[in-house]
Amino acid sequence: MNGIFIDDKRLGIRLPHLDKPWDDYSADEQEAILLEWEAIRGLIPDRIAALERKIDEKQDELGRETDFERSCQLNAEVAELASIINDLWIWYRVSPHVSFEKEGTG
């Protein structure tokens, strides 16, 4: 599935980037895409758990931090990690056919 799934460095997973409408893919291509997506999708909960551990570490550090600027930086880092987790849950919950169809028609 080279070219269909592209690394998203922010999310830490590969995401679908269709170069044509979903219906223009053959049934075999659609099946291969969906199988690949399910494999990727299966990694999302582990990715989320790893990010949650990072949040916990940063919150522990924040609880000990006395420097205001560093506290602000830690808060921003926690917010970004939480945003990534939110985006990962969105990808995890979206129906593959619907999300891929939207991606291909944009």
N, C-alpha and C positions, 0 to 999 in steps of 0.2 A: 504494500500500500504506500509505496514511495510517492511523495507529492500530495497525497490525500491528508495525511496526518503530519502536522508540523509541531515541533517542540515549542511550547509556550514556557519561556524561562521563568516568568512570574509565577505561574501556577505549578510548574514542575511536572507537567504531563504533556502529552501530545494531544492536540486538538484537531478536529476535522476542518479542512479548508477545501471545499469542493470547487472544482473549476467549471462545473456545468450543473444544470438543474438535476435534481435527484432522479427524475424519470428518464433522463437521458443515459443513465448508467444501466448496463444490462443487469438481468436478475442475478447472474453470478457475481458481477462487480458489487451490486448492492449487498449481497450476502457476505462477501469478503469484507466490505467496509463495516457492516454491522458486527461481524465477528471480531474484527480488530478493535472496534469501539468498545465492545463488551469487555475485552481483555484490558484495555486502558481504563475503562470505567471501574473495573474491579480493583484497581490500584488506588483509587481516590480515597477510600476510607483510611488506608494506611498513611497516605500523604497528609490527610487532615489530622490524624493522630500525632504525626511528627510535628506539625505546625502548632498543635495545641501544647505539646511539650515545650516548644520554644517560647510560646506565650507564657507558660508557667514559669520558665526560667527568667524571662524578662520581668515578670511581675514580682518574683522573689528579689531580683536585683533592684527593682524600683522601690521595694519596701525598705531596702537598706541604704538607698542612695540619698545623699545629703546635698548634692550639687543640683541646683534648680535646672540649669541648662541640660545636664545629663538626664534628669527626670523627664524633661520635655521630650528629649530624643527617644528615651525608652517608651514613653507613651505613644509617640508617633510610630515606632516600630511595632508595638503591640497592635495599634490600629491597622497598620498595613497587613500584618499577619492575619488579623480577624477578617479583613476585607478579602484576602486570598481564600481563606476558609469559606467565606460566604460564596464566592465565585465558584469554588470547587463543588459545593453542595448544589448550586444551580446546575452545573454541568452533570452532576451525578443524577439529579432528579428529572432532567429533561428527557422526553422520549427521543431516542436516537433519530427516528424517521423525521419527526417534526423539526428538530434542531438542524439536521443535515439539510432538509428541504429549504429551510430559511437561509442557511449559509449559502446554498447553491443558487438562490434566486436573487440575492442581494446585488 
